[in-house]
Structures are given as C-alpha cells and as structure tokens.
Amino acid sequence: MSENLEAKKAVVEEIKAKIGASKSIVLTSYDRLTVAESTALRRKFQEAQCEYKVYKNTLVRKAFAELGVEGFDNDLNGATAFVFCPDETSGCSIIAKSVKETPALESKIVPKSAYVNGEYVDAAGVKKLAAIPAREVLIAMLLGCLQAPIANFAFTLKAIADQKS
C-alpha cells in the first residue's frame, strides 16, 4: 500500500481513539478565524482539558462509519473543527461563552452538531447543552437544596428555644 493510504489509516485510528475517549465531541465551523482568535480558543479548550483539532471531513466520516455512528454526513461539509471533551457540556459552553465575550466570533465559529454519550445532538441541542451549568455548580446547587430544609428546621428550633428563655 502507498504511504499516503497508510498515513490516512493511522489518522482514522487516531480519530477513533479520540472519539472513544471523549464523552462529547462538538463539530463547529471555523470560517475566517484569525490566528489570534484560534489560539485564544485553543487555550480556553486546553484549560478545560478539551482538544480543539481540525481533521479532514472524509477521515472523520470514515472513523464514524467504522464505529457505526450515523447522522453526521450533513455536518461533515465545509470547514469543520472538532472539540473532543472529557465531559458532556464543556465544549459547548466554551464556544457559547467565547461568542458572548467576543461578538465578532458569532459568525466565525458556529456549532454544527455534537456527539454526546453515543448520541447525535443537533445545533439546537448544542445550544441547550451550553446553557447547562458546570458540574461543580450543579453539585453546589444540589447541596444548597439539600441543606435548606435542615437549616430552616434548625432556625425554627432555635427561635422556639429563644422564646422560652
């Protein structure tokens, strides 16, 4: 076989490994991003342990096909970047926050779809995922909900004890 074909097979295997190791993958267009904007995005993704990578659409399509994943054919057209994430929401959130902080990015980086826990998520679903708070925030909210009834009960008992004194 030719060296080029072997190199492509190696890239497909690399993509399959990244798909298997990621809880979510966000497919996004990156049309007309400057080097500075791209570098800033990469830095944000790295801070969240995500990997921002550009692959040929045909190689990603082949990797998805070999893994039995369907539904991405329409999204694998044009300039597409892939964000491999260790959790379900960080990639979507970083894109949404970046667009919010820098309105010039709104037309430059647009989420196409995502692959989350083995399921296809469309662009509207990606926006919904971006609205979900981070894991730590959700845990804090849950703990606050669990703590509130106990705290209210303690305050009530203390008020009763103070009245009797």
DRENMARFI-304236 format. One record per residue (C-alpha): residue number from 1; x, z, y; residue in three letters. Coordinates in Angstrom, 2 decimals, always signed. Layout:
BEGIN
    nr      east        up     north   rest
   NUM         X         Z         Y    ALA
...
// end
This chain:
BEGIN
    nr      east        up     north   rest
     1     +0.00     +0.00     +0.00    MET
     2     +1.05     -0.51     +3.56    SER
     3     +2.47     +2.28     +5.66    GLU
     4     -0.37     +1.87     +8.16    ASN
     5     -3.01     +2.42     +5.47    LEU
     6     -1.16     +5.48     +4.19    GLU
     7     -0.95     +6.88     +7.71    ALA
     8     -4.70     +6.37     +8.20    LYS
     9     -5.45     +8.09     +4.89    LYS
    10     -3.32    +11.03     +6.00    ALA
    11     -5.24    +11.26     +9.29    VAL
    12     -8.57    +11.14     +7.42    VAL
    13     -7.38    +14.00     +5.19    GLU
    14     -6.30    +15.95     +8.30    GLU
    15     -9.75    +15.42     +9.86    ILE
    16    -11.48    +16.52     +6.66    LYS
    17     -9.36    +19.68     +6.57    ALA
    18    -10.27    +20.47    +10.19    LYS
    19    -13.95    +19.85     +9.51    ILE
    20    -13.81    +22.20     +6.54    GLY
    21    -12.01    +24.90     +8.51    ALA
    22    -14.33    +24.76    +11.54    SER
    23    -17.73    +26.40    +11.93    LYS
    24    -18.62    +23.85    +14.58    SER
    25    -17.40    +20.53    +15.88    ILE
    26    -18.57    +19.19    +19.23    VAL
    27    -18.45    +15.45    +19.81    LEU
    28    -18.17    +14.62    +23.50    THR
    29    -17.48    +11.61    +25.66    SER
    30    -14.43    +11.97    +27.88    TYR
    31    -14.67     +8.88    +30.05    ASP
    32    -12.48     +8.81    +33.19    ARG
    33    -10.96    +12.30    +32.78    LEU
    34     -7.78    +12.73    +34.76    THR
    35     -4.70    +14.18    +33.13    VAL
    36     -5.12    +17.41    +35.12    ALA
    37     -8.78    +17.77    +34.07    GLU
    38     -7.94    +17.05    +30.45    SER
    39     -5.09    +19.58    +30.50    THR
    40     -7.33    +22.25    +32.04    ALA
    41     -9.97    +21.63    +29.36    LEU
    42     -7.41    +21.80    +26.58    ARG
    43     -6.14    +25.11    +27.96    ARG
    44     -9.66    +26.57    +28.01    LYS
    45    -10.27    +25.43    +24.45    PHE
    46     -6.95    +26.89    +23.27    GLN
    47     -7.82    +30.26    +24.82    GLU
    48    -10.96    +30.28    +22.66    ALA
    49     -8.98    +29.21    +19.53    GLN
    50    -10.64    +25.77    +19.65    CYS
    51     -8.80    +22.49    +19.26    GLU
    52     -9.59    +19.53    +21.52    TYR
    53     -8.50    +16.34    +19.82    LYS
    54     -9.08    +12.60    +20.13    VAL
    55     -9.29    +10.55    +16.93    TYR
    56    -10.34     +7.00    +16.23    LYS
    57    -14.08     +6.91    +15.62    ASN
    58    -13.64     +4.88    +12.44    THR
    59    -11.37     +7.52    +10.92    LEU
    60    -13.81    +10.33    +11.75    VAL
    61    -16.69     +8.24    +10.39    ARG
    62    -14.69     +7.79     +7.15    LYS
    63    -13.95    +11.54     +6.93    ALA
    64    -17.63    +12.40     +7.47    PHE
    65    -18.63     +9.84     +4.83    ALA
    66    -16.17    +11.26     +2.30    GLU
    67    -17.60    +14.75     +2.94    LEU
    68    -21.18    +13.49     +2.60    GLY
    69    -22.08    +14.22     +6.23    VAL
    70    -24.63    +11.88     +7.77    GLU
    71    -26.23    +11.32    +11.16    GLY
    72    -23.17    +10.76    +13.35    PHE
    73    -22.97     +6.94    +13.29    ASP
    74    -24.66     +6.53    +16.70    ASN
    75    -22.44     +9.19    +18.28    ASP
    76    -19.18     +7.72    +16.99    LEU
    77    -19.08     +4.92    +19.55    ASN
    78    -17.07     +4.70    +22.74    GLY
    79    -14.54     +7.23    +23.96    ALA
    80    -15.15    +10.33    +21.84    THR
    81    -13.24    +13.61    +21.80    ALA
    82    -13.71    +16.26    +19.14    PHE
    83    -13.64    +20.02    +19.67    VAL
    84    -13.01    +21.96    +16.44    PHE
    85    -14.20    +25.56    +16.85    CYS
    86    -13.91    +28.73    +14.75    PRO
    87    -17.43    +29.79    +15.79    ASP
    88    -20.77    +28.16    +16.48    GLU
    89    -21.02    +28.30    +20.27    THR
    90    -17.62    +28.49    +22.00    SER
    91    -17.01    +24.73    +22.27    GLY
    92    -20.46    +24.07    +23.71    CYS
    93    -20.14    +27.00    +26.12    SER
    94    -16.72    +25.95    +27.41    ILE
    95    -17.95    +22.43    +28.13    ILE
    96    -21.05    +23.74    +29.92    ALA
    97    -19.04    +26.27    +31.98    LYS
    98    -16.44    +23.65    +32.91    SER
    99    -19.13    +21.27    +34.14    VAL
   100    -20.79    +24.12    +36.07    LYS
   101    -17.49    +25.16    +37.70    GLU
   102    -16.41    +21.59    +38.46    THR
   103    -19.43    +19.35    +39.17    PRO
   104    -17.16    +16.27    +39.18    ALA
   105    -16.88    +16.68    +35.38    LEU
   106    -20.62    +16.27    +34.85    GLU
   107    -20.41    +12.51    +34.40    SER
   108    -16.95    +12.59    +32.78    LYS
   109    -17.45    +14.93    +29.83    ILE
   110    -20.87    +14.73    +28.21    VAL
   111    -21.65    +16.31    +24.83    PRO
   112    -22.99    +13.73    +22.38    LYS
   113    -23.74    +15.95    +19.40    SER
   114    -22.30    +18.67    +17.21    ALA
   115    -21.77    +19.58    +13.58    TYR
   116    -22.64    +23.25    +13.21    VAL
   117    -22.54    +25.06     +9.86    ASN
   118    -23.02    +21.82     +7.97    GLY
   119    -25.89    +20.52    +10.10    GLU
   120    -26.24    +17.76    +12.70    TYR
   121    -27.15    +19.00    +16.19    VAL
   122    -28.22    +16.52    +18.87    ASP
   123    -27.25    +16.64    +22.56    ALA
   124    -30.26    +18.82    +23.47    ALA
   125    -29.27    +21.26    +20.72    GLY
   126    -25.73    +21.39    +22.09    VAL
   127    -27.13    +22.47    +25.47    LYS
   128    -29.16    +25.19    +23.74    LYS
   129    -26.06    +26.38    +21.88    LEU
   130    -24.18    +26.55    +25.18    ALA
   131    -26.83    +28.95    +26.53    ALA
   132    -26.25    +31.47    +23.73    ILE
   133    -24.01    +34.33    +24.91    PRO
   134    -20.70    +35.04    +23.23    ALA
   135    -20.64    +37.16    +20.07    ARG
   136    -19.29    +40.21    +21.88    GLU
   137    -22.09    +40.01    +24.47    VAL
   138    -24.72    +39.73    +21.75    LEU
   139    -23.31    +42.78    +19.96    ILE
   140    -23.34    +44.75    +23.23    ALA
   141    -26.96    +43.73    +23.82    MET
   142    -27.92    +44.81    +20.31    LEU
   143    -26.17    +48.16    +20.69    LEU
   144    -27.93    +48.69    +24.01    GLY
   145    -31.30    +48.04    +22.36    CYS
   146    -30.48    +50.44    +19.53    LEU
   147    -29.18    +53.12    +21.88    GLN
   148    -32.09    +53.05    +24.36    ALA
   149    -34.75    +54.87    +22.23    PRO
   150    -32.29    +57.58    +21.21    ILE
   151    -31.14    +58.09    +24.81    ALA
   152    -34.76    +58.25    +26.04    ASN
   153    -35.57    +60.84    +23.37    PHE
   154    -32.56    +62.94    +24.39    ALA
   155    -33.55    +62.79    +28.07    PHE
   156    -37.10    +63.86    +27.15    THR
   157    -35.85    +66.84    +25.15    LEU
   158    -33.51    +67.83    +27.98    LYS
   159    -36.38    +67.62    +30.52    ALA
   160    -38.55    +69.85    +28.28    ILE
   161    -35.71    +72.36    +27.90    ALA
   162    -35.11    +72.37    +31.67    ASP
   163    -38.81    +73.09    +32.37    GLN
   164    -38.79    +76.15    +30.10    LYS
   165    -35.74    +77.65    +31.80    SER
// end
